[in-house]
Amino acid sequence: MSSEATLPFGPIQMLVISSDQTRFTGEVLPELKRLSDEGLVRLVDLLFVAKRHGEIEAVQATELSTDEAEEFGALVGALIGVGVAGEDGALAGAVAGAAELEDGHVFSEDDVWYLADAIPDDGWAAVALLEHRWAIPLRDAIINAGGVALADEWIHPADLVAVGTQLHERYAPPVSG
């Protein structure tokens, strides 16, 4: 399979973060912009919700053009459609997905209220869909070599701590008292 036959988008990560206003330093968006400017990631959609003195503020952003958003929606819809009804569901899913992203955003007004309910007053939360553009050539090289991904997971520091805890519980000598 040639790289022209691969997916037009890189791997997508959903990142959900939150904090309180007192610790908000304004470093996140400039770092995201730097990564985007370097072509490492692309912002598929971002929903930022802040709650200040009971008032809700919401901001949405995307780096996709309208055509790219509809293409993304069609691709996601087609994949979901395949899962629902096999190949017959792909076309219906693609049409529905493209229509869903006509406004250019994955996240909706309902998502604003969901995030607002989840954060305390004077807090903020953001959910972002990031396309990892740096991974596209690697993915295509793997496909061109006949390879397939058998697993694909992010490993977080908390995962490693949990492994250490399990190892300690399994192999630590019993404490005598």
C-alpha positions as CSV (number, residue, x, y, z in Angstrom):
1,M,0.0,0.0,0.0
2,S,1.5,3.4,-0.9
3,S,1.4,6.4,1.4
4,E,-1.1,8.0,-0.9
5,A,-3.6,5.4,0.1
6,T,-3.3,6.0,3.9
7,L,-5.5,8.2,6.0
8,P,-5.2,11.9,5.3
9,F,-4.9,12.7,9.0
10,G,-2.3,11.8,11.6
11,P,-3.1,10.1,14.9
12,I,-5.6,12.1,16.9
13,Q,-5.2,12.5,20.7
14,M,-7.9,13.8,23.0
15,L,-6.5,15.8,25.8
16,V,-8.6,17.0,28.7
17,I,-7.0,19.4,31.3
18,S,-8.2,21.6,34.1
19,S,-7.0,23.9,36.8
20,D,-8.0,26.8,38.9
21,Q,-7.7,30.5,37.9
22,T,-5.1,31.2,40.5
23,R,-2.6,28.9,38.9
24,F,-3.4,29.8,35.3
25,T,-0.2,31.2,33.8
26,G,-1.1,31.5,30.2
27,E,1.7,29.1,29.1
28,V,-0.4,26.4,27.5
29,L,-1.7,28.2,24.4
30,P,1.7,29.7,23.4
31,E,3.3,26.2,23.7
32,L,0.5,24.7,21.6
33,K,1.0,27.4,19.0
34,R,4.8,26.7,19.0
35,L,4.2,23.0,18.4
36,S,1.7,23.9,15.6
37,D,4.1,26.4,14.0
38,E,6.7,23.7,13.9
39,G,4.3,21.3,12.2
40,L,4.4,18.8,15.0
41,V,0.7,19.0,15.9
42,R,-2.4,20.5,14.5
43,L,-5.4,21.6,16.5
44,V,-8.4,19.8,15.2
45,D,-10.7,21.3,17.8
46,L,-10.4,23.0,21.2
47,L,-13.0,23.9,23.7
48,F,-11.9,26.0,26.7
49,V,-14.4,26.8,29.4
50,A,-13.8,29.0,32.4
51,K,-16.1,29.7,35.4
52,R,-15.5,33.0,37.1
53,H,-17.9,34.1,39.9
54,G,-20.5,31.8,38.5
55,E,-20.3,33.2,35.0
56,I,-19.4,30.8,32.2
57,E,-17.0,31.8,29.4
58,A,-16.3,29.5,26.5
59,V,-13.9,29.7,23.6
60,Q,-13.5,27.3,20.6
61,A,-10.7,27.2,18.2
62,T,-9.6,25.0,15.3
63,E,-6.8,25.0,12.7
64,L,-8.8,23.1,10.2
65,S,-10.4,24.9,7.2
66,T,-14.1,24.2,6.6
67,D,-13.2,21.7,3.9
68,E,-10.7,19.9,6.2
69,A,-13.3,19.8,9.0
70,E,-15.9,18.3,6.7
71,E,-13.3,15.8,5.4
72,F,-12.4,14.9,9.0
73,G,-16.1,14.5,9.9
74,A,-16.6,12.3,6.8
75,L,-13.7,10.1,7.7
76,V,-14.8,9.7,11.4
77,G,-18.4,9.2,10.3
78,A,-17.4,6.5,7.7
79,L,-15.4,4.6,10.3
80,I,-18.2,4.7,12.8
81,G,-20.6,3.7,10.0
82,V,-18.5,0.7,9.2
83,G,-18.7,-0.3,12.8
84,V,-22.5,0.1,12.8
85,A,-23.4,-1.5,9.5
86,G,-20.3,-2.7,7.8
87,E,-19.4,-1.3,4.4
88,D,-23.0,-0.3,3.8
89,G,-22.8,2.0,6.8
90,A,-19.6,3.8,5.6
91,L,-21.3,6.1,3.1
92,A,-24.2,7.0,5.4
93,G,-21.7,7.6,8.2
94,A,-19.5,9.8,5.9
95,V,-22.4,12.0,4.9
96,A,-23.6,12.4,8.5
97,G,-20.1,13.1,9.8
98,A,-19.4,15.7,7.1
99,A,-22.7,17.4,8.0
100,E,-21.9,17.3,11.7
101,L,-18.6,19.2,11.2
102,E,-20.0,21.8,8.8
103,D,-19.5,24.4,11.5
104,G,-15.8,23.4,11.8
105,H,-16.1,22.0,15.4
106,V,-16.3,18.6,16.9
107,F,-17.4,20.0,20.3
108,S,-20.9,21.4,20.8
109,E,-22.8,23.7,23.1
110,D,-23.7,20.7,25.2
111,D,-20.0,20.1,25.8
112,V,-19.7,23.6,27.1
113,W,-22.2,22.8,29.8
114,Y,-20.8,19.4,30.5
115,L,-17.3,21.0,31.2
116,A,-18.8,23.9,33.2
117,D,-20.6,21.4,35.5
118,A,-17.3,19.5,36.0
119,I,-15.2,22.5,37.2
120,P,-15.4,24.5,40.4
121,D,-16.1,28.2,40.5
122,D,-12.9,30.1,39.5
123,G,-11.7,27.0,37.6
124,W,-11.2,26.2,33.9
125,A,-11.1,23.1,31.8
126,A,-10.2,22.5,28.2
127,V,-10.7,19.6,25.9
128,A,-8.6,19.4,22.7
129,L,-8.3,17.1,19.8
130,L,-4.7,17.2,18.6
131,E,-3.5,15.7,15.3
132,H,0.1,14.4,15.7
133,R,1.5,15.5,12.3
134,W,5.0,14.3,13.2
135,A,3.7,10.7,13.2
136,I,2.3,10.6,9.7
137,P,5.6,9.7,7.9
138,L,6.3,7.0,10.5
139,R,2.8,5.6,10.2
140,D,3.1,5.6,6.4
141,A,6.6,3.9,6.5
142,I,5.2,1.2,8.7
143,I,2.3,0.6,6.3
144,N,4.6,0.7,3.3
145,A,6.8,-2.0,5.0
146,G,3.7,-4.2,5.4
147,G,3.6,-3.5,9.2
148,V,0.5,-3.0,11.4
149,A,0.2,-1.5,14.8
150,L,-0.6,-4.2,17.4
151,A,-0.9,-1.7,20.3
152,D,-0.8,2.0,20.6
153,E,-1.0,3.6,24.1
154,W,0.4,6.6,25.9
155,I,2.4,5.8,29.0
156,H,1.9,8.4,31.7
157,P,4.1,8.9,34.8
158,A,1.1,7.7,37.0
159,D,1.1,4.4,35.0
160,L,4.8,3.8,36.0
161,V,4.1,4.6,39.6
162,A,1.3,2.1,39.5
163,V,3.6,-0.6,38.1
164,G,6.1,0.2,40.8
165,T,3.4,-0.2,43.5
166,Q,2.3,-3.5,42.0
167,L,5.9,-4.8,41.9
168,H,6.5,-3.7,45.5
169,E,3.4,-5.4,46.7
170,R,4.3,-8.6,44.8
171,Y,8.0,-8.8,45.7
172,A,8.6,-6.8,48.9
173,P,9.6,-8.9,51.8
174,P,6.9,-9.0,54.5
175,V,7.3,-6.5,57.3
176,S,7.9,-8.2,60.6
177,G,6.7,-6.4,63.7
